[in-house]
Amino acid sequence: MLISSVEYELAEGLYGPSPNLITRELGVTTHILATWQDLYERTHD
């Protein structure tokens, strides 16, 4: 998996809900982040 939920939570804690800063921290594109967020929301309701 490119993004773990723990890594995402840490990045969001550091930078807030800013996709550009989160993607820079995680080393992924905004498209990958948006796809991950969509899949995460679908599977973790």
C-alpha positions, 0 to 999 in steps of 0.5 A, spaced: 500 500 500 502 506 498 499 510 504 498 507 510 492 510 515 498 511 520 502 515 515 496 519 513 494 521 520 501 523 522 501 528 515 494 530 516 496 532 524 502 536 521 499 540 516 491 539 517 487 538 511 491 541 505 492 535 500 498 539 497 502 539 503 500 532 505 502 529 498 509 532 499 510 529 506 507 522 503 511 522 497 505 521 492 501 525 487 494 529 489 491 523 484 493 518 488 491 521 495 484 523 492 484 515 490 486 513 497 481 518 501 475 515 497 477 508 498 478 509 505 472 512 506 468 507 502 471 501 507 471 505 513 464 508 514 
